[in-house]
């Protein structure tokens, strides 16, 4: 018993802790994983915004340069001015390696940095620009000048007749691109960028540059313009990766994080839960041992006493002073032992007297049995004649009773059906009332849907107005950027006297870029809000249609309830007529039954009296025989009882 108590107390402590620990682990793990998905996707969006802003900035700069008269109306005599212009603008953009002006034959004319000029007619981006006459962003290239890996952004140049006269391009070193990736690679997350061919062009780890990932599921999804998150790998190598595609460059943006870092907090929680579980189990075992020892000690004393009583020793004593259930058991056992002691003493005396009385009873029972046999034979003949008379009366009574029962059943059924019909009529009235109330409520709902639709349309108009304002802000930022660039160019021309103004122009341009980026983000949010408003409008209109259909259904139901009420009233009237006729027939049948019952009662009384006398005589005869047999058994029992009582010590 002690082991069982310890096990029970351990289970009482262990099961709630196991349930709580399991539930806590599952809830925490799910929340941690959900947060990791969200943070990974946010990181991808941040890198995407940063990359898009960088490329857009370079494209806008090239666009502004292409409109400069010295570029647009270029003649060889203006080469020094063009080189100074490119050099000045290049100093304002430290993130780029060089700005290059190239002729339509692929020969470079001038560049912002020192170095040899080369021919780029064999480059794919040059061929694409010449064919499409639109801006082009290249995949990873090796610079012909420095031998380093770069990405090129190219923009067409048109002369005053709108004829393609050349190309402006900027080269972005992969080192600078990797710096952006490194900026967003924190807290175990790794951000990286791959070009359209699946080659990594930006990664915080330089050893991973140029790595081919085109066969990975994440790149295959991202290259198709699908944004999302997936996990791959086994056990300790499992990685969570989020991905998206930059529609401007065609590049794929990724952010990944090892799964073991994501679930680190969950692992700590699991370890702490196990420690608490083990400590609680040890404390439960100790408490169970102490409790079971105190509980089983008095029980063992009572076990010894009960064993002594079972062996016939009624003289045992014990000392248990507990006031709980064990103390009550001890008192009950003491009372039982005292009662047994008194009962055994009394049985000893009684068994002696019982033995002598049973012998006398056996002799008297034999004489009475012989007299009872003669009386029983006479009464049996009288009972047979009365039975035949009773049989005839019984047949008549049974037939009349069956007929009466059938009539009463008809009356009862008719009455019950009438009652049910009345109840059905009441329920129809209640249903009609409920339908009218539902009609009123649905009309209120229709009015509310109308007001909701108007409010949603008004909200949509306001959001469109905000979108127009954001577009105006974006145009102002773009124009400010252009003005700051021209101011920088003019400051460069002014030489030493324009240095201070050049710094101011650069700051103005940075502010314009930030305003443009913020306007783009606001525009995206407005688009999302408008999309959700359109969805609400569609659902509101669908809800209005459902309300109209409900109103029609309620009206149809009201008409149906009217017909049901009419039919129920007709059925109630017909059933009531049947019930009245059945009641009249039942009263006549009852009079017949009473007459038959009176005749049956007289016959039953006679037969009953005869049978009673016969039965009493037979019973007396059987009783005498049983008494004779029982008296012999009683004598044997008295002797056995005497032997059993002598075993007890009192």
Order of alpha helices (4+ residues) and beta strands (2+ residues): alpha-alpha-alpha-beta-beta-alpha-beta-beta-beta-beta-alpha-beta-beta-alpha-beta-beta-beta-alpha-alpha-alpha-alpha
